[in-house]
Amino acid sequence: MKPLYEITNKILNLIAIISERIGEVNSVHLHKPPTELRKKNRVKTIQSSLGIEGNILTIEQITAIIENKRIVGPKKDIIEVKNAISVYNKIDELKPYSMSSFCKAHAILMDGLIESPGRLRNKSVGIVKGSEIAHIAPQGVMVKPLMNDLFDYLNNDEDLILIKSCVFHYELEFIHPFSDGNGRMGRLWQTLILKNKYPVFEFLPIETLIKERQTEYYNALGISDKKGTSTLFIEFMLEIIKESLEELLKIQNIALTNLDRINMYKSRIKNDFFTRKEYLRNFKEISPSTASRDLKFAVENNIIKKFGDKNTAKYRFV
C-alpha cells in the first residue's frame, strides 16, 4: 500500500527551487565538491547525525579517529563513530533499493552496540521522550511486511526521488524496524537514495542542518505521526535539502585543484573513453593548456590511461 501524503503547493515550490539549485551546483562543478570540503562535510555529517542521538564527541575528536589517533571519550560514543565511519566508507557499495543492503548497513552501524545488529525486530517497542510515550511502533510481526511494502514503494512508485526519499525517511521512523539505530538509519538512507540520482548529496551535511533544527525535526515527525500522513515531514526535509544546497553554493568560487577536476570528471564520465576536447568542454573556465596538464598529471599518477597520441589521443579512467 502506498504511504499517505499530500503534494502541497509548498512541496511543489520547494522541489522547483531544489531542482534549480542542483542545476547551479552542476554548472559550477560542485556535484562532487573539492577533496578537503568533502572530508570536512563527512565529519560534520557523522558528528551531527550521532549528536542527535546523544553522542558527545566533537568534530576534532572524530577527525582524530579518522586519522587513527587515540582519543579519550565514552567507549560507546567512540564505537558509534567508528561504525559510522565504516558505513560511510562503504556508501558506494550500498544499494538504496535493496532491503538486504539496508540491513547490512544497520549491521555495520550498530555493531557492538546492540544484540543482533542488522536484524529486524520481532518485539513491540515504544519511543519515549522525557516521561511520555511519543510513539508506539507497529507490532514486531508487522515489521517485515511493512518494510517490504516500503521498499516496494521506493522501487516502483513514480513519484519524484526528492519526495520518495523524504517519505522513506518518515516511514522508516514510524515503522521503527530495529531495536535501536533507526534515526541514524533514516538519515543515512535518505542520503543514499538521493545520492543515487544526484551525486552531490553524498557530501552535503544535511544532518548538520537537522541537528541545528532538531526540535523542529522531531515536531515534524510527531505531528505527521498524529495526522497519519508524512506531508509536514516532507515539507520540513525539503526545506533542509534546499538550505544545504544553498550553503554549498556559497563556496562556489573556491579554487579547484587538478585532482578535484579529475575526480569530478570521473564521477561524470565513469568508464567511458574521452578526449581532451571533451574534458575541456566540461571545464569551460580553464585553458586548453591547463586541461593538458590535468590529463598529463592523471596519466603520470596512473589515474587514467592514454590511448593514441596528440590530436587522436583518447583517455579512460583506470
Beta strands, then each sheet from edge to edge (+ up, - down):
strand 1: 126-129
strand 2: 132-136
strand 3: 304-307
strand 4: 314-317
sheet 1: 1+ 2-
sheet 2: 3+ 4-
end
